[in-house]
Amino acid sequence: MYKSLTIRQKQIVWAWGFLALPVLFYTVIRFYPTGNAILISFQNWNLLGTRTWAGFDNYIKLFNDPVFWKVFANTFKYLLIGTPLSLLISFIIAYHLDQLRFMHGFLRMLYFLPFMTSAVAMAWVWRWFYQPVPTGLFNNLLASVGIGQIAFLNSTTNALPAILAPAIWAGLGFQIIIFMAGLRSIPKSYYEAARIDGVGWWTILWEITLPLLKPTIVFIVVFSSIGFLRIFDHVFNMTTNNPGGPLNSTKPLVLMIYDTAFSSFDMGYAAAQTVVLFTVLLVVSLVQLRILRDK
């Protein structure tokens, strides 16, 4: 039968043959767990007993839960503050680092080093920084200049920014490298022509650099947004004594899913939260791609 196929048909058969393994992998590792999570969200299950059908009870409970809406707002705070800040800081660093030639490789390595560091170790180091005197570095520095202590991790107003700071810092290295790759891909002839015409640096930045960096910006925005919507490690390790911070002021949706599943053992309710998070990730990514796409 194979011998009777045309060359084009044989190419298709070989293509699907090579694609069979990755398709099977994604079906087993990605698609099946996703479908199973959606199914569990309509059931009651304590991880050990039998599953019972619950219908939309988990979703009704979710949307009537004030803690969920607090956590939902926290998740978007991480997104709406972290994404633009990290984008702006990483671009400024990459823009100036690209023009630097002395010790360029060493400085680039230093900026990338936090991205390679364990998030757990980094969170505990920053947690130590935030401790009160005489332990915490920041409060000791404030005390040395006569400024009172700040409750970084035990304040409903300070805790979220205190956790967001190391989260932004940890991801800067990756974004800087991506921005530098985008800057290096812009033809130098554009800048040379602009300088010959007497164009100022601000116009060059606004009319040449940023438009040609649009694909890079789209990638970083989407990648960074997904990271902040799924933030977990820093929050979990910096608030171990009070998971989620005082009055859940720092708890993101991923931490709520973790607590619901592995502390309360309510897998159906946790699965419903997971479906909501998946929907938010999908919608935010699609909206960003729609807004930032080339016209």
C-alpha positions in Angstrom: 0.0 0.0 0.0 2.9 2.4 0.9 4.5 1.7 -2.5 1.3 2.8 -4.3 1.4 6.2 -2.7 2.6 9.3 -4.6 5.7 11.2 -3.5 3.6 13.9 -1.9 1.6 11.3 0.1 4.7 9.6 1.2 6.1 12.9 2.5 2.9 13.4 4.5 3.1 9.9 6.0 6.7 10.5 7.0 5.8 13.9 8.5 3.1 12.4 10.6 5.4 9.6 11.6 7.9 12.1 13.0 5.2 14.1 14.6 3.6 11.1 16.3 5.9 11.1 19.3 5.5 14.8 20.2 1.8 14.7 19.6 1.5 11.7 21.9 3.7 13.5 24.5 1.5 16.6 24.5 -1.6 14.5 24.6 -0.5 12.6 27.7 1.4 15.4 29.5 -0.6 18.5 28.5 -4.0 17.8 27.0 -5.1 14.9 29.2 -4.3 16.7 32.5 -6.0 19.8 31.3 -9.1 18.0 30.3 -9.1 16.0 33.6 -8.7 19.2 35.6 -11.8 20.7 33.9 -13.7 17.5 34.7 -12.6 17.5 38.3 -13.8 21.1 38.7 -17.4 19.8 38.3 -16.8 17.1 41.0 -16.2 16.7 44.7 -13.0 14.8 45.5 -10.8 14.8 48.6 -7.8 13.1 46.7 -8.4 9.7 48.4 -12.1 9.0 48.2 -14.4 8.5 45.2 -15.4 11.4 43.0 -19.0 12.6 43.1 -20.7 14.9 40.7 -21.2 18.4 41.9 -22.2 20.3 38.8 -21.5 24.0 39.0 -21.4 24.0 42.8 -17.6 24.6 42.9 -17.9 27.6 40.6 -20.9 29.0 42.5 -18.8 28.6 45.7 -15.9 30.3 44.0 -17.7 33.4 42.8 -19.4 33.8 46.2 -16.0 33.5 48.1 -14.7 37.0 49.2 -11.2 35.5 49.7 -11.2 34.5 46.0 -11.9 38.0 44.8 -9.2 39.4 47.1 -6.8 36.9 45.7 -8.0 37.6 42.2 -7.3 41.3 42.7 -3.8 40.5 44.1 -3.0 38.5 41.1 -3.8 41.4 38.8 -1.8 43.7 41.0 1.2 41.6 40.4 0.5 41.7 36.7 -0.3 45.4 36.3 2.6 46.6 38.4 5.2 44.0 37.7 4.9 43.8 33.9 5.3 47.5 33.0 8.0 48.1 35.6 10.1 45.1 34.6 9.6 46.1 30.9 10.8 49.7 31.5 13.7 48.8 33.8 15.0 46.0 31.6 14.8 48.1 28.4 16.6 51.1 30.0 19.4 48.7 31.2 19.6 46.9 27.9 19.6 50.1 25.9 22.6 51.6 27.8 24.4 48.2 28.2 24.2 47.8 24.4 26.2 51.0 23.9 28.8 50.0 26.5 31.9 48.1 25.3 34.1 48.0 28.4 33.4 44.9 30.5 30.2 44.4 28.4 30.2 40.6 28.8 30.9 40.6 32.5 28.1 43.1 33.2 25.7 41.2 31.1 26.5 38.1 33.1 25.9 39.9 36.4 22.5 41.0 35.2 21.6 37.5 34.1 22.9 35.8 37.2 19.7 36.4 39.3 17.6 34.6 36.6 19.8 31.5 37.0 19.5 31.6 40.8 17.0 29.4 42.6 13.8 31.4 43.3 13.6 29.7 46.7 17.1 30.7 47.8 16.5 34.2 46.4 13.2 34.6 48.3 14.8 33.6 51.6 17.6 36.0 51.1 15.2 38.9 50.5 13.1 37.7 53.4 16.2 38.2 55.6 16.7 41.7 54.1 13.2 42.6 55.2 13.5 41.4 58.8 13.3 43.9 61.7 16.5 45.1 63.5 18.9 43.7 64.4 18.5 41.0 61.7 17.2 42.7 58.6 19.6 44.6 56.3 17.1 47.2 55.2 15.8 48.1 58.6 19.4 48.3 59.9 20.2 50.8 57.2 17.1 52.8 58.0 18.0 52.8 61.7 21.5 54.0 61.0 20.1 57.2 59.5 17.5 57.7 62.2 14.5 56.4 60.2 12.0 54.1 62.0 11.5 50.5 61.1 9.2 49.4 58.3 7.1 46.3 58.5 7.8 45.1 55.0 6.2 41.7 55.2 3.8 42.2 58.0 1.9 45.2 56.6 -1.2 45.0 54.3 0.2 47.9 52.3 3.9 47.1 52.2 3.9 43.3 51.8 2.8 43.0 48.2 5.4 45.6 46.9 8.0 44.0 49.1 7.4 40.6 47.4 7.1 42.1 44.0 10.5 43.8 44.1 12.6 40.6 44.2 10.2 39.0 41.7 10.9 41.8 39.2 14.6 41.8 40.0 14.8 38.0 39.4 13.4 38.3 35.9 15.4 41.3 34.7 18.3 39.3 33.4 16.3 37.3 30.9 14.5 40.4 29.6 17.7 42.3 29.3 19.3 39.6 27.2 16.2 39.4 24.9 16.1 43.2 24.5 19.8 43.2 23.7 19.2 40.5 21.0 16.5 42.7 19.6 18.7 45.8 19.6 21.5 44.0 17.9 19.1 42.8 15.1 18.3 46.4 14.1 20.5 47.4 11.1 23.1 50.1 11.9 22.4 51.8 8.6 19.1 53.2 10.0 21.0 54.9 12.8 23.7 56.2 10.5 21.1 57.7 8.1 19.3 59.3 11.0 22.5 60.9 12.3 23.4 62.2 8.9 20.0 63.9 8.7 20.7 65.4 12.1 17.9 63.5 14.0 18.1 63.7 17.8 18.4 60.6 20.0 14.9 60.9 21.3 13.5 60.8 17.8 15.8 57.9 16.9 14.5 56.0 19.9 10.9 56.7 19.3 10.8 56.4 15.5 13.4 53.7 14.8 14.3 51.7 17.9 11.0 51.1 19.5 9.0 50.3 16.3 11.6 47.8 15.2 11.7 46.3 18.7 7.9 45.6 18.6 8.2 41.8 18.1 10.7 41.7 21.0 8.4 43.8 23.2 5.4 41.6 22.3 7.3 38.4 23.4 8.6 40.0 26.6 5.2 41.4 27.6 3.4 38.1 27.1 6.1 36.0 28.7 6.4 38.4 31.7 2.6 38.6 32.1 2.3 34.9 32.3 5.1 34.8 34.9 3.4 37.4 37.1 0.0 35.8 36.8 1.6 32.5 37.9 3.7 34.0 40.7 4.1 31.5 43.6 7.7 30.8 44.7 8.5 34.2 46.1 5.1 34.6 47.9 5.2 31.1 49.4 8.7 31.3 50.7 8.6 34.9 51.9 5.4 34.4 53.9 5.8 30.9 55.3 4.8 32.0 58.8 1.6 33.6 57.4 1.0 32.1 53.9 -0.4 34.8 51.7 0.6 37.7 53.9 -1.5 39.6 56.5 -5.2 39.3 55.6 -4.3 37.6 52.4 -2.8 40.8 51.1 -0.1 39.1 49.0 -1.8 35.8 48.2 -2.0 35.1 44.4 -4.3 32.6 42.7 -1.7 29.9 42.4 -1.0 29.9 46.2 -4.8 29.7 46.8 -5.0 26.7 44.5 -2.1 25.1 46.4 -3.7 25.7 49.8 -7.1 24.5 48.6 -5.7 21.3 47.1 -3.0 20.2 49.5 -4.1 21.8 52.8 -7.9 21.5 52.6 -7.8 18.5 50.2 -10.7 20.0 48.2 -9.6 19.0 44.7 -12.8 20.0 43.0 -12.7 23.5 44.3 -9.0 23.7 43.5 -9.6 22.5 40.0 -12.3 25.2 39.5 -9.7 27.8 40.6 -7.3 26.3 38.1 -9.8 26.6 35.3 -10.3 30.3 36.2 -6.5 30.9 36.2 -6.2 29.1 32.8 -8.9 31.2 31.4 -7.3 34.4 32.7 -3.9 33.4 31.2 -5.5 32.6 27.9 -7.6 35.8 27.7 -4.7 38.1 28.8 -2.3 36.5 26.3 -4.7 36.8 23.5 -5.7 40.4 24.3 -2.0 41.4 24.5 -1.2 39.7 21.2 -4.2 41.4 19.6 -3.3 44.9 20.9 0.4 44.6 20.2 0.2 42.8 16.8 1.4 44.5 13.7 -1.2 46.4 11.8 
